């Protein structure tokens, strides 16, 4: 248990048996009336963001979220298998928990897996990855001076918009948060 005076960004709270991460908080002491804490909370599983206000000093239950550096090993049906780099224990994470991160999940990639009471909550990828373009249409010679884009299939099976000068077989850097092309690798 903690009080609202102990809140920090990134802290995970257990409110009504659901896990919420503190995105932002602000202690407010109005000239008249009691102090309060205004927070922005993000649901750990769904990503829903809400604003919630607490009276100053209110007790809130904190959740123990264990974030571990793990290595992605392989896909096993609907599950993805990760190995803890410290203990070499393997855990299975279902496809819903991995979500869209699967588009940029490379074999042997090091990621952060967050768990609560042994249940995987989410998988956090590095902000960018280097991937190989497996197929893209060739750009026309006259098109190279313009700033156009074309779709390119990358080694994970996802499609990324790339500049016209990128060819099949090149390695590119991609932002894992929104799938943007960041440059050649």
N, C-alpha and C positions, 0 to 999 in steps of 0.2 A: 504494500500500500504506500502511496505517496500523496502529497497534497498538490493542489494546482500551483502552488508557489515553486514546486520542484520541476515543473514541466520544462522540457528541452526539445528542440527540433529533432525529429527522428525517433523520439520515444514512442513506444507502442502501448496503447491503453486498452484495457478490456472493459468495454462499456456494454452492458446488457448482453453479455456472452458473445460479443462480436469484437474483432480486433480492429483498432483504428490507429493510424500513425499520425503523430503531430507534425503538420507541415509548417505551421506558423502559430505563434502565440504572442499575446500582448497583455501586459498587466496594465489595468486602467484604474486610476484613482481620481474619480470625479470630485469636484469641489463639495458636492452635497451627496450624501448617501455612502453606502459601503463600497469598498474596492471590489473589482471583479476581473476575471481573466477571459479575454476573447481569443478563441482558438479557431484554426482551420484544420479539420481532420480529414484524412483520406482512408477509406476502407481498404484494408490490406488485401483482401481477396478480390473485390469487385472494382476497386479503383475509384469508387464514388467519392466526391469531395463535398463536405458539409461544413458549415460554420456553427460553432456551439459556444455558448457563454456559460462560465462557471462562476460561482461566488468565490472570492479569494479565500484560500485555506480549505476548500472543500476536498475531502479525501477521494482519490480516484485509484482504481486498481490498475497496476501496471502489468503488462504481459511480458514474459520472458521469451524473447525471440532470439534464437541462436543463428547467427549468420556465419557460414563456413565457406572457405575457399574450397571448391571442388572441381574435378575434371570430368567433362562429359565423355562417356565411353562409347555408348551405342544405343540405338533404339530397339526396344523389345516389345513389338506389337504396338499397343497404345501408349506404353510407358517409355520413359527415357531414363537410362541408368547413369548415375553420377557416382564418382568415387571421392571420398574425403582424402585430401592430400596429406593429412597428419596421421590418421588412423588406418587408412586404406579400406575403411568400411564402404560398402556400396549401398546406395539407396535408389529406389524406383520412384520417379516423379511422373504423375499422369500428364497426358497431353494438354488437358485443360489448364493445369497449373503453369506449364511451360508457355502456353498461348502462342502469340505471334513471334516470340523469341526464337522459335524453331526455324524461322526463315534465315537466321544468321548464326545458328548453332553449328559449329564445325567440330569434327571429331578431335578429341584431345584438347578442346578449348577449356581454359580455366574460367569458371564463373563463380558467382556467389549464390548459394542456396540458403534461403532463410526457412527455418523450421520453428514450430511452436509445439511443444510436447510431442516431438517426434513426427509431426505432420508437416510436410513441405507446404509453405505458403506461397512462395514465388521464387523465380530464378532471375538473377540480375546479371546481364551480360556486360562486358566492357563497352564503353561508349562507341568504339569503332572496331571493325574487323577488316582483315585483308582477305579477299576472296578472289577466285579465278573466274573469269567470264567464260562460260562453257559454250554459249552461242549468242551471236548477235548478227544482224544483217550488215553487210559491208556498207560503209558510208560512201557516197559518190564524191568524186574528186572536187567538184565545184562546191559541195556542201560543207567542206571543212572550215571555211572562213566564217560561216554563219554560226550563231550560237544555238543551233537546234539540238534536240535530244532524240534518242531512240531507245527502245526497250532492249535490255540485255538479260539473258538467263545466267544466273551465277551457280556455282557448284552445289549450293544447298537446294536448288530448285526454285528459288524466289526470282522475281523479275525486278530489275532496278533500271531507272531511267539514267542513261549515260550520254555524254557528248558523242557527236557523230564520228570522231576520230578513233574511238575505242574499237578494238578488234577482238575476235575470238582468241582465247588463250592468254590475254593480258590479265595481270593482277591489278585489282582496284581496291581502294579503301572506301568502306560504306559505313554510314552512321547507323547504329543499331536501333536508335530511338525512333527514327522516322524513315529509314531506308534511303536517305539521300546519298548520292555519289559525292565523295569528298576529294577524289583525285586518284592519280595512278600511284601504285605502291612501289 
